[in-house]
Amino acid sequence: MPQGLMLSDLAIAGALLIFAKLLRVHITLLQKIYIPSAVLAGLLGLVLGPAVLDLLPWTDTFTANAGILTAALFSALGLATDVPSPKTVATRAGSMWAFNQIASVSQWLFAAMFGLVITSLFWPEVSGALGVTMSAGFMGGTVLQPLSAISLIP
């Protein structure tokens, strides 16, 4: 990304925010219906941008700015907090961690039992490993081997 592109996009967004704030301060209808300045600026950017009127000089890399700024936000998020002691963490988050572990193990156990018992009763030609792949997909994880490498039919 060439230098200055993100800066010009941020300058346009800042000008839209200031203009939206001025509109909100001086138009009482916008105050009465509680439209935030950021939402108003977004609507102005949508209407004045390339989607409708194409008056704003957004750069071609404008859509990539959100990912870059999100990464910067989340990387700096923990800098302003103090690191608590392990005892404080255990006191505050211990029950939630225990519940999460019980839920995860129960989910894997249920899926394995489904794969071994129910599948073998109704579909004996399907491998019992089907239950393990179901729970891995449900939890948002990935299976260690691709599904093409797992033989579902013995």
Disulfide bonds with the S-S distance in Angstrom:
none
